[in-house]
Every structure is written in structure tokens, then in C-alpha cells.
Amino acid sequence: MEDYKKRLGGLANKLKQEIPKTPIQEVLPVKTTAAKEPEVQFNNRIPKALLKRVKAYGLEQELSLQDINIQALELYLSHKAKPT
């Protein structure tokens, strides 16, 4: 019990002598995201085999079906659309 009191007293003295360390907060700039264009829902039916191919492509390229659809439609329209 005496040893415990010595250690406890030593701890109190140690706490009094040590200057508490103040944590330093790291300040980072706020990341801003580009304003997104509003999205709308687009549904259509496609052959089941084509859907499987698109899903497989998405897995290989790490793209979502939405991203693949957007890229495909933009590419199609850039080649097929008549300039206005």
C-alpha cells in the first residue's frame, strides 16, 4: 500500500511539472465540387445479351452503367448529330 501511495504521489508531481501539450489542428482547404448539371431519369429496354456485355465492360473498366450510358450517348450524338 505504501508503494502505491509513493507512485501516486510521484504521478501527481509529474503532472504538475509537465506542461500539457496542446494538440495542433491541421487546417485544410474546403474541397469544392464543380456544379453538376441536373439529372433526369432515362429508361429504355435493351436485349438481355447486350445488358450482360455492358455490365461486363463496366466491371472491366470500373464504370457504372450510368457512366457507360452517358459516354455512349455523347459519342453517338457527336458522330451522328447534324450541326445546327
C-alpha positions in Angstrom: 0.0 0.0 0.0 2.9 2.3 0.8 4.4 1.7 -2.6 1.1 2.6 -4.3 1.0 5.9 -2.4 4.5 6.8 -3.5 3.7 6.0 -7.1 0.5 8.0 -6.9 2.4 10.9 -5.3 5.1 10.7 -8.0 2.4 10.8 -10.6 0.9 14.0 -9.1 4.3 15.7 -9.1 5.0 14.6 -12.6 1.7 16.0 -13.8 2.4 19.3 -12.1 5.9 19.6 -13.7 5.0 18.7 -17.2 3.5 21.3 -19.4 0.3 20.0 -21.1 0.8 19.5 -24.8 -1.8 21.4 -26.9 -2.9 19.5 -29.9 -2.3 21.3 -33.2 -5.2 21.2 -35.5 -4.4 20.9 -39.2 -6.4 23.2 -41.4 -7.2 22.1 -44.9 -8.9 24.0 -47.6 -12.5 23.1 -48.3 -12.8 21.0 -51.5 -15.3 22.5 -53.9 -17.0 20.4 -56.4 -18.0 21.6 -59.9 -21.6 22.4 -60.2 -23.4 19.3 -61.6 -25.9 19.5 -64.4 -29.3 18.5 -63.2 -30.0 14.8 -63.9 -33.2 13.2 -65.2 -34.3 9.6 -65.3 -33.9 7.8 -68.6 -35.5 4.3 -69.1 -35.4 2.1 -72.1 -35.4 -1.6 -72.9 -32.4 -3.4 -74.5 -31.7 -7.0 -75.3 -30.6 -9.1 -72.3 -27.3 -10.2 -74.0 -26.4 -6.5 -74.6 -27.0 -5.7 -71.0 -24.7 -8.5 -69.9 -22.0 -7.2 -72.3 -22.4 -3.7 -70.9 -22.2 -4.9 -67.3 -19.1 -6.9 -68.1 -17.5 -3.9 -69.7 -18.4 -1.8 -66.7 -16.7 -4.2 -64.4 -13.5 -4.3 -66.5 -13.3 -0.6 -66.9 -14.6 0.2 -63.3 -17.5 2.3 -64.7 -21.1 2.4 -63.7 -23.9 1.7 -66.1 -24.9 5.3 -65.9 -21.4 6.5 -66.9 -21.4 4.0 -69.8 -24.8 5.2 -71.0 -23.7 8.8 -70.8 -20.5 8.2 -72.7 -22.2 6.1 -75.3 -25.0 8.6 -76.0 -22.5 11.5 -76.1 -20.2 9.6 -78.5 -23.2 8.6 -80.7 -24.6 12.1 -80.9 -21.1 13.6 -81.6 -20.8 11.4 -84.7 -24.4 11.2 -85.8 -25.9 14.6 -84.9 -26.1 17.2 -87.7 -24.5 20.5 -86.8 -27.2 23.2 -86.2 
